[in-house]
């Protein structure tokens, strides 16, 4: 294979392009190189060449799935290393196989265990590890699953973590979407248990649904559960979103929406991102105002639930309604 005719694109001037021979060498190896602002990125079929790219001074960027070079243009080093590679051994070669990583076959064993014994027996870190299999390839995901749970506490908190927080653990966009989808799937499954059913006779399912929807939110939300005359859920709507410790609620808007839906009763729900569901003085006063406005128009307030990661509080159980 011929030598490179000239260096890669000069990021300072933007002049010139990869030499033809260098470009051919990289493309033949399944590699693509991009340069900008003194940063060179090599992507494509990098797995067979990872040792070569590491020795050339590259660092693996797991988030963007590429090798990065910052010291100097790596083109010449990479092409020279590609030319120096020995021919691949055939199937009949007596060369010893490279050692397998310690986690070789681990994914298959975890999947087999889940199929035979059920996912119910898996610890939280094992379940998260299993989920990571489908968005992160090739590496051992157990250490990352344990680190995520140690940092955030629960599976729900992991799935609800902010992208900037997850980036600290090298969580890429594919895994981030996976987490969001898992959280929404959990919410919808919980919702199905209370939708089109009398909620007062399915109270625990209602609590579970409210936890799935709100317990891990980072800011306060105020939701209204609108019920018909048989206490069947008509709609669950977010009326207001607020800050980490406050949500502005307008009783007039709550009642106006209840009338529009022809609702006979309401269950008020909001969350405390701090985790402590104990009602505040403002919560109590606001609930009284909504109760007064609603009952004047024949709309009952069955309860006001405050949801936190540590549990929930019921105004009716506390004697506040």
PyMOL commands that set and color helices and strands:
alter all, ss='L'
color gray80, all
select helices_A, chain A and resi 20-28+47-55+75-84+106-117+119-121+124-133+142-152+155-160+163-167+173-192+199-201+203-214+251-260+281-295
alter helices_A, ss='H'
color red, helices_A
select strands_A, chain A and resi 31-36+39-44+59-61+66-69+221-227+233-241+265-271+300-308+311-314
alter strands_A, ss='S'
color yellow, strands_A
deselect
rebuild
show_as cartoon
